[in-house]
């Protein structure tokens, strides 16, 4: 599912970013980030801070956040009996308990291979194994855990950081939102990393409500767009859930004239999937896979505004926010952010599109 702008070249979403602007570590205080506000009607850009978010919203607005929690998805194992080392990035678990994962090096793996998991601490006594169920393309495999190792992933795995972050992260919880509650993601919904109890209290005092949905972030966070045309990019599905109670609050907000504010692109994808679902079942909740691909020309159904971080060049997320504010406006905002030395990507500063 995509917008009519999918016939654009991917190069139309490119920009030059000095490497020193890629944030390698989180700020000491979560809500101390800068915030660039983009007015999509006037195209005006305003420099502000994340603590000022409530002043840009109105009483009766509803913020919708993704409460997915990053799992310790990066694990290592040795092939039996050769002892060859393989690293896996767990992506998604299906209903039969089989995981899809990226393997490195994948070429050494075959269906039926058995591997012993490597515990993070040699003295922990943790032991377990996995077997390869299927070998697919581009390093993808399907695997199954044995010996109940899946119930204690933290004994074997670490939280995966994006490849552009080269610094080690001493506190793994800094790559989790403070409201993360439902394990399942291979990456954090990073717009939510800015949110603190202090900020939520300020939003509540302003009369802005809070609701949570779940989308488990998977493969597309780690895969670059390699085709030349947007229309040729194959986006992968991710699992999302909106409860009936949250769906009802969204519907009431809209009826009462309030805005629905997506906290991050994953919340936006979930909301727009819900909006598509409402075409056949108005006002109901939803649980299932989403393959929605939002590009310029897309007609937004539920999202009125979006708080997000700055995204990689030529990425599907840059295409999505261009669909909300216009490609030229977004690229102008990015050039402004670069000139003003904003911090980019997962641990970087924020952009509010209103």
N, C-alpha and C positions, 0 to 999 in steps of 0.2 A: 504494500500500500504506500503510495508516494504522492507528492504534489506535482502539479503540472510543470514545475521548474526543473524536473528531472532530466530534461534534454540539454541542460547546461553542461559545459565542460567542467571537470573537477578543478582545473586550473583557475577557474573563476573564483575559487574559494581559497586561494593561496595568499600568503603574505610572508614577509621576512621578519624573523624574530631574533634579536641578539640573544645568544645562548645564556648570557649572564642574567637575563630576565626570567629564566625558568627557575621557579622557587624550588630549592632543594630540601628545605626543612620548613616545618610549620612555624608560624609566629608563636612566641611564648604565650601570648594571650589570644585565644581563639577569635574573639570579636574585636580585634584591633586592626583588621584589614581595611584597606581602602575600598570604595565602591564607586564605580562609574555608572551614572544614571543616564539611560538612553530613552528619550521621549520619541516614540515611534511615529507620532503625528507631526510634531514640529521638527524632529531630527536634532533637537538640542541636546548637548552633552553637558552634564554637571558632575563635578568632582565632589565626592562626599565620603563618608565612612559608613561601615556596616552598622554601627550603633545608631545611625540616623535612619535606618530602614523604616521604623514605625512612622516617621514624619512623612514618608512618601506613600503611605497607605491610608485607607479611610476606615472609620468605624463601619463594621458590617462586612468588611473584606474577609476572605478565608484563605489562609496559607495551607497548602497541601504539601507535605514532606514525605520522602521515601524512607521508611524505617528499616530497610534491609541492613543486615550486619555482614561485614566482610568475614569470611571464614579463613582459617589458616590453610589456604589453598595451594601453597607452593610446597611440594613434598619431594623427597628423594628416595630412590629405591635401587637395589642391586639385583640384576638378573640372576636367576638360578639355572644352571650351576656356574655360569661363567664369571659372575661377580661384576659385570659391566654396570657402570653407574648411569642411571637415567633420572632426569628431573621432570616432574609433572606439574602442570598448572590445572587444578580442578576447575571446571567451568559450570557444569550443570548436572544435577542428579535426576534421573527419570523415575517414573513410578515403580519400576522394577528394581530399583536400587543400583542401577548401572550409571556410572559417571562418564560424561564426555570430558576430555582433557587434552591439553596441548602437551606433547612429549618432546624432549630434547636429549639426545638425538632420536627421532622417531624411526629412522631407517633401520635401526637394529631390532625393532620389535616385530613380533609375529603373533597372530592369533593363537591363544593357548599358552603364551609365555607366562611364567610365574616369576614374581619379584618379591624380595624381602624389603619391607620398609625400613628406613634408617631413622632411628629415634633422634630427636634433637639433643638429648642429653644421654651420653653413653651409660650413665649410672642410673638411669630412670627405670630400667627393667622393662620398658615398653617394647612390645614386639607385635608384629603383624605382617600381613602379606597382601598382595594384589595379584590379579590375573588379567590378562589382556583379552577382551571380548571381541574387539574389532579394530582394524587399522584402516583409517580413511585417508583423505588427502590433506596436504598442507600441515602435516604434523599432528593432525587430530587422531585420537584413539578413544576407544570406549573401554572402561575397566571396571572391575568389581573388587571391593574390599573383602577380606576374610579375617577370621580370628577377632571379630568385633573391633577391629582397629578404627573403623569409621566413627565409632562413638567417642573416640578420644583423638580427634585430628590434631589437637594442639600439642600432643606428645610427639608428633612427627612433622607437622607443617608450620609454616610461618605465614603471616599476612603478606600477600604479594604487593609490591609497589610497582607503579608504572615504569617502563624502561627508561624514561627520561629523568627519573630520580635516581641519582647515583650515590647519594649520601645514605648512610645507614640510619635507621630510625630506632632510637633507643627505647622509646615508649610506643609500643605497637598500638595502643589505644588512641594515639593522635591521628591515626588513619581510620578512625571510627567516628561517626557522629555520636553526640552524647545521648541521642534518643534511639540509637540502633537497637533493635529488639528481635528481629527475625533473621536468623543465620541463613546465608545462601549466596552471597555475592562474591565475585572474584575481584571486585574493585569497589571503592567507596563512592557513594553519591556525594561528591566533594563540595557542592554548594552548601550542604548542611554542616560542613566542618566549622563554619563561622558561627554557628548558633550556640549560644550559652544560655543558662537559666536567666541571667540578667537580661539578655535580649528578648527572651520569651516573655518575661514579666513586663517589659516595656511594650511589647506588642499587645499583650492582654490589657494593659492599662489604656492603650489607644483604642481598644474595642475590636482588635483584629483577632479572629478566631484561628484555631490550629486544628488540623486533621492530618491523619497519616494513612498512607497507602504502602504497598510493598511491591517493588520490582527488583528481582535478583539480577544483578549486572553480570554479563557474560562476555562472550568472545569479542564482540565488536569494540570493546574498550581497548583491546590489545592488538587489533588488526588494523593496519593502515588501509586507506582506499588506494588501490593500485590501478584501477581502470582509468580511462581517459574521459569517459562520459558518466555523469551521475546516474543515468538510467541503467547503466551496466553493472552497478555495484549491487552485490547480493548481501542484504543485511540479514543477520541471524536473529532467531527468535529468542525472547527472554520471557520468563514467567512473571506475571503481575497479578495482584489481587486488590480489589476495592470492596470493602465490606458494605453491606446494605445500609448500615448506619451512616457511614461516611458518604455514600452515594446520596442518601437523603439530605445530608447537610449541604452537599454541593448543590443539589437541586434547589434547596431553600435559599441558599445564598444568592443564586441567580434570580430566583423569583422576587427576592427582596431588593434587588438592584445592586448587590455587592459584587465585588470582583473575585475571581478565583485566581490566586497567585501560586504558581508552581514554584516550589523550592527545589530547583535543579531540573536538568533535562530529563532525568529518569522519571521524576514525578510528572513532568509534562507529557512524556510518552504514555505513561499510565493513564493520565486524565484524558488524553486524546483517544486512546484505545477505548476507554469507558464511553466517551462521546460517540464513537462509532457503534458501540454495543447498544447505546440508547436509541439508535435509529430503529431497532427492532424490539427493544425492551426498555422503554423510557423510564428513567428514575431508578433502575435496579442496580445492584452491585454486580461485580464481575470477577471471575477468576479464570485464568487461562493464559496461553501464550500470546505474545504480541510480536508482530513483525512490521509494525508501522515505521515507515521511512518518510520523515517530514522534510520537504525541500521547498524552496521558494515557489509560491503559487498555491500552496496548501491552504485550505479553508479551515481555520481553527474552530473547534467546536466548544471547548470548555475553558481553555486557558486565556485569561485576560492580561496577565503580566507574568514575568519570569525573573527569578533571581538565579544567577548562574556564575560559574567561574569563566575564565578565558580559555578557549579551546585551541587544539592543535590546528595548524594550517591543513587545508584539504580534508578535514574530518567531517564525518556525518553530523557531529554536534554543531559545528560551525554552520553547516547547511541548515540545521534546524532553527537556530536562532536567527539566521538570515530570513527564514520563512516568516518569522514573527515581526521583525523590525525592518526588513529590506536589506538586500546584500550590500548595496552601496553605503547605507547608514551604518551597518555593522563593521564593514571594513574601515570606514572613516573613524569609528569609535576605537577600533583596534590600533590604528595608526596613532591616534591621540594617546591611547594608553601606553604605547611603546615610547612615544615622545616624553611622556610624564613618568616613565620608568615604573609602571605598575608591575607587580609580580604575577607571573603567568602559571597556568595549569593547576594541578591538584592542590598544592599548598599555597596557591597564589591568591590574589585579590578577587573581588567580586564585581559583577555587572548586574544592574537592575534594569530590565526593559519594561517600561510602563506605557 
